[in-house]
């Protein structure tokens, strides 16, 4: 069993490539999923900075 997220992800990626999946297609799928999960954090950070700036004025 993998001991870290990196190892687990690398194992899954390697399995899918070994099964014949195109690496570029896999990369695009992973990028899409990561953006769905983590993409909102930058927006939340920017909104927080904007809100803090308004309070100081």
PDB file as gemmi writes it, atoms N, CA and C in Angstrom:
CRYST1    1.000    1.000    1.000  90.00  90.00  90.00 P 1                      
ATOM      1  N   UNK A   1       0.836  -1.186   0.000  1.00  0.00           N  
ATOM      2  CA  UNK A   1       0.000   0.000   0.000  1.00  0.00           C  
ATOM      3  C   UNK A   1       0.875   1.240   0.000  1.00  0.00           C  
ATOM      4  N   UNK A   2       0.448   2.270  -0.722  1.00  0.00           N  
ATOM      5  CA  UNK A   2       1.213   3.511  -0.818  1.00  0.00           C  
ATOM      6  C   UNK A   2       1.210   4.237   0.519  1.00  0.00           C  
ATOM      7  N   UNK A   3       2.315   4.894   0.795  1.00  0.00           N  
ATOM      8  CA  UNK A   3       2.422   5.593   2.064  1.00  0.00           C  
ATOM      9  C   UNK A   3       2.122   7.082   1.942  1.00  0.00           C  
ATOM     10  N   UNK A   4       1.972   7.579   0.731  1.00  0.00           N  
ATOM     11  CA  UNK A   4       1.674   8.994   0.568  1.00  0.00           C  
ATOM     12  C   UNK A   4       0.719   9.191  -0.608  1.00  0.00           C  
ATOM     13  N   UNK A   5       0.128  10.363  -0.662  1.00  0.00           N  
ATOM     14  CA  UNK A   5      -0.760  10.693  -1.773  1.00  0.00           C  
ATOM     15  C   UNK A   5       0.002  10.639  -3.089  1.00  0.00           C  
ATOM     16  N   UNK A   6       1.218  11.164  -3.088  1.00  0.00           N  
ATOM     17  CA  UNK A   6       2.042  11.162  -4.299  1.00  0.00           C  
ATOM     18  C   UNK A   6       2.259   9.744  -4.806  1.00  0.00           C  
ATOM     19  N   UNK A   7       2.606   8.845  -3.913  1.00  0.00           N  
ATOM     20  CA  UNK A   7       2.841   7.458  -4.317  1.00  0.00           C  
ATOM     21  C   UNK A   7       1.563   6.797  -4.827  1.00  0.00           C  
ATOM     22  N   UNK A   8       0.457   7.046  -4.163  1.00  0.00           N  
ATOM     23  CA  UNK A   8      -0.820   6.468  -4.586  1.00  0.00           C  
ATOM     24  C   UNK A   8      -1.213   6.985  -5.968  1.00  0.00           C  
ATOM     25  N   UNK A   9      -1.075   8.281  -6.184  1.00  0.00           N  
ATOM     26  CA  UNK A   9      -1.414   8.875  -7.470  1.00  0.00           C  
ATOM     27  C   UNK A   9      -0.487   8.363  -8.563  1.00  0.00           C  
ATOM     28  N   UNK A  10       0.794   8.294  -8.267  1.00  0.00           N  
ATOM     29  CA  UNK A  10       1.756   7.801  -9.246  1.00  0.00           C  
ATOM     30  C   UNK A  10       1.452   6.349  -9.634  1.00  0.00           C  
ATOM     31  N   UNK A  11       1.087   5.523  -8.671  1.00  0.00           N  
ATOM     32  CA  UNK A  11       0.733   4.134  -8.941  1.00  0.00           C  
ATOM     33  C   UNK A  11      -0.483   4.052  -9.855  1.00  0.00           C  
ATOM     34  N   UNK A  12      -1.520   4.836  -9.555  1.00  0.00           N  
ATOM     35  CA  UNK A  12      -2.728   4.824 -10.385  1.00  0.00           C  
ATOM     36  C   UNK A  12      -2.450   5.320 -11.797  1.00  0.00           C  
ATOM     37  N   UNK A  13      -1.650   6.369 -11.915  1.00  0.00           N  
ATOM     38  CA  UNK A  13      -1.304   6.909 -13.229  1.00  0.00           C  
ATOM     39  C   UNK A  13      -0.534   5.861 -14.032  1.00  0.00           C  
ATOM     40  N   UNK A  14       0.446   5.245 -13.409  1.00  0.00           N  
ATOM     41  CA  UNK A  14       1.236   4.226 -14.101  1.00  0.00           C  
ATOM     42  C   UNK A  14       0.376   3.040 -14.531  1.00  0.00           C  
ATOM     43  N   UNK A  15      -0.571   2.632 -13.699  1.00  0.00           N  
ATOM     44  CA  UNK A  15      -1.463   1.531 -14.051  1.00  0.00           C  
ATOM     45  C   UNK A  15      -2.294   1.876 -15.283  1.00  0.00           C  
ATOM     46  N   UNK A  16      -2.809   3.091 -15.323  1.00  0.00           N  
ATOM     47  CA  UNK A  16      -3.647   3.494 -16.457  1.00  0.00           C  
ATOM     48  C   UNK A  16      -2.832   3.627 -17.736  1.00  0.00           C  
ATOM     49  N   UNK A  17      -1.613   4.123 -17.633  1.00  0.00           N  
ATOM     50  CA  UNK A  17      -0.751   4.214 -18.811  1.00  0.00           C  
ATOM     51  C   UNK A  17      -0.378   2.819 -19.287  1.00  0.00           C  
ATOM     52  N   UNK A  18      -0.054   1.927 -18.351  1.00  0.00           N  
ATOM     53  CA  UNK A  18       0.272   0.537 -18.705  1.00  0.00           C  
ATOM     54  C   UNK A  18      -0.910  -0.166 -19.368  1.00  0.00           C  
ATOM     55  N   UNK A  19      -2.126   0.253 -19.011  1.00  0.00           N  
ATOM     56  CA  UNK A  19      -3.324  -0.340 -19.598  1.00  0.00           C  
ATOM     57  C   UNK A  19      -3.632   0.234 -20.979  1.00  0.00           C  
ATOM     58  N   UNK A  20      -2.809   1.196 -21.447  1.00  0.00           N  
ATOM     59  CA  UNK A  20      -2.964   1.709 -22.798  1.00  0.00           C  
ATOM     60  C   UNK A  20      -3.551   3.095 -22.915  1.00  0.00           C  
ATOM     61  N   UNK A  21      -3.797   3.751 -21.811  1.00  0.00           N  
ATOM     62  CA  UNK A  21      -4.360   5.097 -21.885  1.00  0.00           C  
ATOM     63  C   UNK A  21      -3.295   6.090 -22.348  1.00  0.00           C  
ATOM     64  N   UNK A  22      -3.727   7.062 -23.143  1.00  0.00           N  
ATOM     65  CA  UNK A  22      -2.814   8.097 -23.611  1.00  0.00           C  
ATOM     66  C   UNK A  22      -2.414   9.000 -22.439  1.00  0.00           C  
ATOM     67  N   UNK A  23      -1.123   9.222 -22.239  1.00  0.00           N  
ATOM     68  CA  UNK A  23      -0.682  10.092 -21.135  1.00  0.00           C  
ATOM     69  C   UNK A  23      -1.266  11.503 -21.202  1.00  0.00           C  
ATOM     70  N   UNK A  24      -1.392  12.071 -22.410  1.00  0.00           N  
ATOM     71  CA  UNK A  24      -1.945  13.425 -22.538  1.00  0.00           C  
ATOM     72  C   UNK A  24      -3.404  13.458 -22.107  1.00  0.00           C  
ATOM     73  N   UNK A  25      -4.170  12.442 -22.476  1.00  0.00           N  
ATOM     74  CA  UNK A  25      -5.578  12.371 -22.067  1.00  0.00           C  
ATOM     75  C   UNK A  25      -5.687  12.247 -20.549  1.00  0.00           C  
ATOM     76  N   UNK A  26      -4.829  11.444 -19.972  1.00  0.00           N  
ATOM     77  CA  UNK A  26      -4.824  11.268 -18.520  1.00  0.00           C  
ATOM     78  C   UNK A  26      -4.454  12.566 -17.821  1.00  0.00           C  
ATOM     79  N   UNK A  27      -3.447  13.260 -18.349  1.00  0.00           N  
ATOM     80  CA  UNK A  27      -3.039  14.548 -17.782  1.00  0.00           C  
ATOM     81  C   UNK A  27      -4.196  15.539 -17.813  1.00  0.00           C  
ATOM     82  N   UNK A  28      -4.883  15.623 -18.945  1.00  0.00           N  
ATOM     83  CA  UNK A  28      -5.999  16.564 -19.063  1.00  0.00           C  
ATOM     84  C   UNK A  28      -7.131  16.213 -18.095  1.00  0.00           C  
ATOM     85  N   UNK A  29      -7.397  14.923 -17.909  1.00  0.00           N  
ATOM     86  CA  UNK A  29      -8.426  14.507 -16.957  1.00  0.00           C  
ATOM     87  C   UNK A  29      -8.036  14.896 -15.530  1.00  0.00           C  
ATOM     88  N   UNK A  30      -6.773  14.638 -15.165  1.00  0.00           N  
ATOM     89  CA  UNK A  30      -6.310  14.982 -13.820  1.00  0.00           C  
ATOM     90  C   UNK A  30      -6.322  16.492 -13.595  1.00  0.00           C  
ATOM     91  N   UNK A  31      -5.928  17.256 -14.609  1.00  0.00           N  
ATOM     92  CA  UNK A  31      -5.938  18.711 -14.492  1.00  0.00           C  
ATOM     93  C   UNK A  31      -7.366  19.223 -14.308  1.00  0.00           C  
ATOM     94  N   UNK A  32      -8.294  18.667 -15.060  1.00  0.00           N  
ATOM     95  CA  UNK A  32      -9.698  19.053 -14.938  1.00  0.00           C  
ATOM     96  C   UNK A  32     -10.227  18.764 -13.527  1.00  0.00           C  
ATOM     97  N   UNK A  33      -9.956  17.567 -13.041  1.00  0.00           N  
ATOM     98  CA  UNK A  33     -10.414  17.186 -11.703  1.00  0.00           C  
ATOM     99  C   UNK A  33      -9.789  18.063 -10.621  1.00  0.00           C  
ATOM    100  N   UNK A  34      -8.498  18.346 -10.758  1.00  0.00           N  
ATOM    101  CA  UNK A  34      -7.828  19.203  -9.772  1.00  0.00           C  
ATOM    102  C   UNK A  34      -8.429  20.597  -9.768  1.00  0.00           C  
ATOM    103  N   UNK A  35      -8.754  21.122 -10.941  1.00  0.00           N  
ATOM    104  CA  UNK A  35      -9.367  22.448 -11.008  1.00  0.00           C  
ATOM    105  C   UNK A  35     -10.758  22.456 -10.386  1.00  0.00           C  
ATOM    106  N   UNK A  36     -11.499  21.361 -10.553  1.00  0.00           N  
ATOM    107  CA  UNK A  36     -12.820  21.281  -9.925  1.00  0.00           C  
ATOM    108  C   UNK A  36     -12.702  21.284  -8.399  1.00  0.00           C  
ATOM    109  N   UNK A  37     -11.690  20.595  -7.896  1.00  0.00           N  
ATOM    110  CA  UNK A  37     -11.532  20.459  -6.449  1.00  0.00           C  
ATOM    111  C   UNK A  37     -10.870  21.686  -5.830  1.00  0.00           C  
ATOM    112  N   UNK A  38      -9.801  22.162  -6.461  1.00  0.00           N  
ATOM    113  CA  UNK A  38      -8.986  23.198  -5.836  1.00  0.00           C  
ATOM    114  C   UNK A  38      -9.086  24.569  -6.500  1.00  0.00           C  
ATOM    115  N   UNK A  39      -9.734  24.664  -7.623  1.00  0.00           N  
ATOM    116  CA  UNK A  39      -9.757  25.904  -8.388  1.00  0.00           C  
ATOM    117  C   UNK A  39     -10.371  27.087  -7.663  1.00  0.00           C  
ATOM    118  N   UNK A  40     -11.286  26.844  -6.752  1.00  0.00           N  
ATOM    119  CA  UNK A  40     -11.963  27.945  -6.070  1.00  0.00           C  
ATOM    120  C   UNK A  40     -11.106  28.597  -4.985  1.00  0.00           C  
ATOM    121  N   UNK A  41     -10.024  27.968  -4.583  1.00  0.00           N  
ATOM    122  CA  UNK A  41      -9.230  28.521  -3.495  1.00  0.00           C  
ATOM    123  C   UNK A  41      -8.599  29.861  -3.844  1.00  0.00           C  
ATOM    124  N   UNK A  42      -8.103  30.036  -5.065  1.00  0.00           N  
ATOM    125  CA  UNK A  42      -7.528  31.316  -5.449  1.00  0.00           C  
ATOM    126  C   UNK A  42      -8.576  32.412  -5.393  1.00  0.00           C  
ATOM    127  N   UNK A  43      -9.780  32.112  -5.870  1.00  0.00           N  
ATOM    128  CA  UNK A  43     -10.852  33.090  -5.841  1.00  0.00           C  
ATOM    129  C   UNK A  43     -11.199  33.459  -4.401  1.00  0.00           C  
ATOM    130  N   UNK A  44     -11.303  32.471  -3.524  1.00  0.00           N  
ATOM    131  CA  UNK A  44     -11.615  32.756  -2.129  1.00  0.00           C  
ATOM    132  C   UNK A  44     -10.514  33.603  -1.489  1.00  0.00           C  
ATOM    133  N   UNK A  45      -9.263  33.355  -1.825  1.00  0.00           N  
ATOM    134  CA  UNK A  45      -8.143  34.122  -1.291  1.00  0.00           C  
ATOM    135  C   UNK A  45      -8.231  35.572  -1.771  1.00  0.00           C  
ATOM    136  N   UNK A  46      -8.493  35.748  -3.065  1.00  0.00           N  
ATOM    137  CA  UNK A  46      -8.601  37.098  -3.621  1.00  0.00           C  
ATOM    138  C   UNK A  46      -9.770  37.861  -2.992  1.00  0.00           C  
ATOM    139  N   UNK A  47     -10.903  37.202  -2.816  1.00  0.00           N  
ATOM    140  CA  UNK A  47     -12.064  37.851  -2.196  1.00  0.00           C  
ATOM    141  C   UNK A  47     -11.719  38.248  -0.759  1.00  0.00           C  
ATOM    142  N   UNK A  48     -11.004  37.397  -0.040  1.00  0.00           N  
ATOM    143  CA  UNK A  48     -10.601  37.707   1.329  1.00  0.00           C  
ATOM    144  C   UNK A  48      -9.700  38.926   1.377  1.00  0.00           C  
ATOM    145  N   UNK A  49      -8.756  39.042   0.469  1.00  0.00           N  
ATOM    146  CA  UNK A  49      -7.879  40.207   0.424  1.00  0.00           C  
ATOM    147  C   UNK A  49      -8.666  41.464   0.102  1.00  0.00           C  
ATOM    148  N   UNK A  50      -9.607  41.348  -0.819  1.00  0.00           N  
ATOM    149  CA  UNK A  50     -10.429  42.484  -1.204  1.00  0.00           C  
ATOM    150  C   UNK A  50     -11.274  42.957  -0.021  1.00  0.00           C  
ATOM    151  N   UNK A  51     -11.868  42.010   0.701  1.00  0.00           N  
ATOM    152  CA  UNK A  51     -12.703  42.349   1.856  1.00  0.00           C  
ATOM    153  C   UNK A  51     -11.879  43.003   2.959  1.00  0.00           C  
ATOM    154  N   UNK A  52     -10.665  42.509   3.201  1.00  0.00           N  
ATOM    155  CA  UNK A  52      -9.807  43.103   4.209  1.00  0.00           C  
ATOM    156  C   UNK A  52      -9.412  44.521   3.834  1.00  0.00           C  
ATOM    157  N   UNK A  53      -9.181  44.749   2.540  1.00  0.00           N  
ATOM    158  CA  UNK A  53      -8.831  46.084   2.062  1.00  0.00           C  
ATOM    159  C   UNK A  53      -9.956  47.078   2.269  1.00  0.00           C  
ATOM    160  N   UNK A  54     -11.181  46.634   2.114  1.00  0.00           N  
ATOM    161  CA  UNK A  54     -12.348  47.518   2.301  1.00  0.00           C  
ATOM    162  C   UNK A  54     -12.502  47.902   3.764  1.00  0.00           C  
ATOM    163  N   UNK A  55     -12.210  47.010   4.686  1.00  0.00           N  
ATOM    164  CA  UNK A  55     -12.376  47.295   6.110  1.00  0.00           C  
ATOM    165  C   UNK A  55     -11.393  48.335   6.605  1.00  0.00           C  
ATOM    166  N   UNK A  56     -10.196  48.402   5.995  1.00  0.00           N  
ATOM    167  CA  UNK A  56      -9.166  49.334   6.445  1.00  0.00           C  
ATOM    168  C   UNK A  56      -9.477  50.766   6.014  1.00  0.00           C  
ATOM    169  N   UNK A  57     -10.239  50.943   4.944  1.00  0.00           N  
ATOM    170  CA  UNK A  57     -10.525  52.297   4.426  1.00  0.00           C  
ATOM    171  C   UNK A  57     -11.479  53.057   5.260  1.00  0.00           C  
TER     172      UNK A  57                                                      
END                                                                             
